[in-house]
Amino acid sequence: MDFNIFVQMKQTFISSLSNLLETRQKIVLIPHKNPDGDALGSTLALAHFLTDKGHEATVVSPNDYPAFLEWLPGQKDIVKYTENALLAKEKIAQATVIFTLDFNDLSRIDQLEPLVKKATASLVMIDHHEDPKAYAELMYSDKNASSTCEMVFEVLQALDEQGLSPAIANCIYTGIMTDTGSFKYPATTAATHRAIAALIEAGAENTSIHQKIYDTSSFDRLKLLGITLSSMKKVEGLPVVYMMLHQATLNSCNYRKGDTEGFVNYGLSLEGIQMAVILIENEGEGKIKMSFRSKGRFSVNEFARKYFNGGGHLNAAGGMSEQSMALTEATLISALQETQNQFDLEA
């Protein structure tokens, strides 16, 4: 998209959103299923802002999230559909505005999808993933943004130049930090670092946030990491490694939601490796959850979409398989062989 056209679209979005928020609204903010730091950070930050402006704002999550995010300001007030479906349905039905953040397809919110489709509220999307679906009346979509939190930061700066509260700053900092891999991914720009500087000036406790996210592992989680790394295999003839975790292994390490966060990234730390994959068995759902990471031009977004009913970004995506672990492994290797011309085999 032409840069000037994008700027105009962004300005139109902010102007329309400002007009929508001129009168007091009942607002629901929804992150994707299994929300991560960016999803929770963006919804909570915007909820704080809207509450400060006199609106009634409630975050409704499709399900629970990792324990390392439970310190986020305002998280105790989140309505989790899996724990309080009645209240979640009530909030969505009564809402006059619904924000969807960090996803661009209503299928990403699981059982909340039919509730949102039936709602009479105005729908607003803020997201940085590719190929957005046109379900919202107001859309701010930027696949080049480092995170949805950086986009929310820009929106809040445009809506109110008086500054952000420490609670908002901490939430946004968390989302940007986690979605950029602590500021090392290619989508991290000078604008990202300027946003981070402004957030620290507004009260974001950067050192404390990093410790709360990355330095609170349990003994069981580190044990699980060791088992995961020991399962690593390299695909013959390709710069690809993959790891597998069976349900029995997860159970033996007292698995909790979020324990495998970041495991897939270890594969990319190997010299010469351009893609890393992790396969995680979920017997309860009858699925194999898959995470893909890559370096360079190989699009794991396209790979996940084509072969594993998933998607995401150029270098970070997710997918799933309803086959057994053995069949999923075979399908993965076959798919990689079909796409081997997309790797830089001379690197």
N, C-alpha and C positions, 0 to 999 in steps of 0.2 A: 504494500500500500504506500502511496505517495506520502511523504512526511507531512506536508502541509494539510493534506486531507485528514490524516490521523489527528493532527493538532486541532483541526476544526471539529472533528467528531468528539474529541475529548472535551473541548470547550462547551459543545452543545450538551453533552452528558451532564457536566457539572452545573450548567445553567438550568437544565430541566430538573435535576435533582434538587437544586436550591429552591426552585419554585414548588416542588412537591413537598418539601419540608417546611414551608412557610407556616403551615398550620399544624397543630399538634396531631400526631399520628400514633396508632397502635402498631408497633413494628416488631416483626420477627426476623431474626437473622439466622441463616442455616449454613453450616459447613458441610462438607462431604462426609460420607460414611467413613468410619475409622479416621477421624480428624487428626491431622498432624499439627506441628507448630504454626505453620502458615495459615491453615484453616481456622484454628482456634484463635490465633493471634489477631487475625483480621476481623473475625466476627466480634470478639470481645472488645477490641479497640473501637470499632464503630459503634458497638452497643454503649460503651462508656460515653462516647461523644454525643450520641443521640439523647441519652438520658440527661446529660449535662445541659442539653438544649431544650429540655422540657418534654421530650417524647417518652412514651412508654415503650421500652425496648427489651426484648427477651431473646436470648440465644436458645434455639432448639436444635439439639444434635441428634442425628439418627441413632447413635449408640455411644458407648463409652470411649475413652481415649487413654493414652499411656499415663502412668503415675507421675512421670517426670514433668508433666504439664499441669499438674494439679495445684501448683503454686500461683498460676497466672491470676492476676487481679480480676475478680468477678466470676471465676469458673464455678464457684459453689452455687451460683444462681442459674447455671445452665440446666435446661430441661432436657433430659435424655429420653428419647422415645422408648427405648427398650426397657426403661425403668419406670416411666410415668407416661404411658401412651395417652391416657385420658386428658391430662393437662396439655400435652403436646398438640393433640387434635384441637382442643379448645383454643389455644393460643393462635394456631394457624387459621382456624375458621373465623376468629374475631379480628384478625390483623387487617389493617388498611394498606400496609406496605410490607412486602416480604423481600429481604435482601438475600441473594444466594452468593456465597463467596468461596472462591478457590475451586470452583467446578463450573462447567458450562454445558452440562447435560443432566437433566433431572434424574436420569437413571442412576447417577452417582449418590443419590440420597436414599436409595433403597425404599423402605416402606413409607417414607414421607412423600414420595413422588405423587401418588394419587391424591393425597391431601392438598398438596400445593397446586396441582392441576385444577382441583375443584374450588380452590379458594377464590374469593372475589377481590383480593388485594392486588394492588399494583406490584408488578415484579421488577426487581432491579438486580442486574448481574454485574459483579466485578470479578474478573478472573484473568489469568495469564496463560491458560492452556490453549493448545491449537484446536482449530475446527469447532468453534462455538455453535451451539444450536440456538435458533432464534425463538426462544420461549419467553424472553423478558421484554417488557415495554421500554426499559432503559438499560442499555448495555455499554459497559466499558470493558473492552477486551484488548489485551496487549500481550501477544505471545512472546515478545522480546523483553518483557519486564522480568526482573529477578524473582519476583514473588508477588502474590496478591497483597501482602502487607505493604510493599513499596507503593503499589497503586493506591491503597487506602490512605497512606501517608500523603500522597500527592492530592488526593481528593479532599482530605481534611484541611490541608494547607490552603487549598483554593476556597473552601467554604468558610474558613475562619482563620484569619491571620494573627489572632491574639495568642496563639501558642497552644501546645498540647499539655495535658496533665501527665504526671509521672506514670499513672496507671496506663494511660494510652500509649505512652512512649515505651514502657516495658513490654506491652503486648506486641506492638509493631516491631520492635527490635528482635523479639523472639522469632517472629515469622520470617523476617529477612535473614537472620543468622542461620536458621535451620534450613531454609530453602536454597541458600547459596553455599551450603557446606562450609559454614564459617567464612564466607566471602571468597571462596576459591573457584566457584564455577564460572563459566564464560559469560553468563548473563549478568554478573556483577560488574557494574559500570561506575564511572565517576559520579554519576547521579546517585547511585546506590550508596556510595561512601559519604556523599554530602547529606543524604537522608540520615545515615547512621550518626554523623556528627551532630545533626540537629536533634536527634532523638536523645543522645547522651546529654546534650545541653538542656533538654526538657526533663531530664531525670531518669532516663533509662540506666539501670545499674548493670552495665555490660559485663563486668567480671563475675558478678553474682549470677547473672542469667546463664552465662556459659557453664558455671559450676553446677547449677541446678539441672541443666539439660544433659551435660556430658559426664559429670563427675558424681553421679548418684547410682552407679550400677550395683546390683546385688551380686553376691558370690555366685548364685545360680546363673545369672546372666553372663558373667565372664566364663563360667564353665561351658555354657551353651555356645559362646563365641568360639572357644577352643575346639569344640566338637565340629562346629560349622566349618571352620578353616581346615580341619583335618579331612573333611569330606570333599575338598576342592579338587576338581578335575579340569584338565585342559583339553579342548577340542583339537583333535589331531589336524595339523596343517592350517589352523586358524588362530588368530590372536584373541582367543576367547576362553574364559574360564567360567565354570559354574559350580554351585554348591547346592546340596540337598539336605533338607531337614524333615525327617519323618515325625509323625505325631508321637510315636513312642519316645523319641528323643526329647521332644518338647516337654512331654509329661515328666520324664525323668529329671528334668531341670526346673520343674515347677514353673513352667512358662506363664508369664503375664503379658497382657497386651503391651506392645512397644518394645519387648525384649530384643527383637531381631532388627530394630531400627538401625540402619547404617551398616549392617553386616555386609551387604552386597558391595559396598564401596571398597572393601579391603581387596577385592579382586583387581580393581583398577590401579592399585598401588604397585602391582607387579610390572617390572620393566617389559615393555613390548606388548602389553595386553591392551586391546582397544575396546573390549566389551566384557562385562561381568554380569552374571545372572545368578539369582538365588531362587530355589523352588522350595516352598514351605507347605507341608501337608496340613489340611484342616479336615479331619475326619467328620466333625460335627456338621460342616457345610457340604461335605463330599466334594471338596475342591482342592486344587493345588494353587496357592497364591504365588505369583511370580513377580520379581522386580528385576528391571533391566537398567544398566548404566553403561555409557559408552564415552569414548573420547573421539574427537575429530568429526568426520562427516557421516559416520554410520548413524542412521536415524532409528533409535530404539522405539520411537513413537510409531513410525510406520511398521516396524517389525512386529510390535505388540498388537497393533490393530489388525494386521494381516493374518497372523498366526494364532494369537492368544486372546482375542476378544478384549483388548485393552487399549492403551494409549497414554499420552502424556506430553512430554517435551522431546526435543531432538536427542538429548543425551540422558534423559531420565524418564522412565515409563514403567507402567505396571500392567499385568495381565493375569489371566487365570486359565486353568484347565480342569475339566471334569473327568479326565482320564486318570488312571493309576499313576503313581510316581514313575514306574518303569516306562509306561507308554508315553508319559509327558516328556521324560528324558529323551526317548527315541525321537519324538516329534520335534523337540528342540534341536537336536543335532541335525535332523533332516532339513529343518527350516534354515539353519545356519549354512548348511552346504548349498542350499538353493540361492542364498544371498551372499555367497563368499566374494563375488566380484565387487561388492560395496566396501569391502575392507581394503586398507592400504597394506597389501601383503609384502611390499618392498621396504616398509618402515623398519 
